[in-house]
């Protein structure tokens, strides 16, 4: 990885952690010391299920539409059932068309 790539990746991680801190009430069940370790899977699931439209926009800006779509579609079994049916249907349609 180039130094430029490293800097960009570090900025993304910092921005993601700041976003998680801002939305920490959505992760009420996660201890404060573990919130910095939240996976993309948990982040996408929580924001799509409980976040506002602006939260979803920020998530897509931070992770990228392709990554959010990949995480969303990679959920299978129990993880897939963690999405509300309406949310799952809506984002299946959105990501199928735009990602």
JOKAVEN-V744322 format. One record per run of one state. SS is the DSSP state (@ for helix, = for strand, . for the rest). FROM is the first residue (numbers start at 0). LEN is the number of residues. Records with the same first field share a line. If there is no record, write none. Layout:
SS: FROM-LEN / FROM-LEN
//
This chain:
.: 0-2 / 22-1 / 27-4 / 37-2 / 50-2 / 63-1 / 74-2 / 81-3 / 98-1
@: 2-20 / 23-4 / 31-6 / 39-11 / 52-11 / 64-10 / 76-5 / 84-14
//
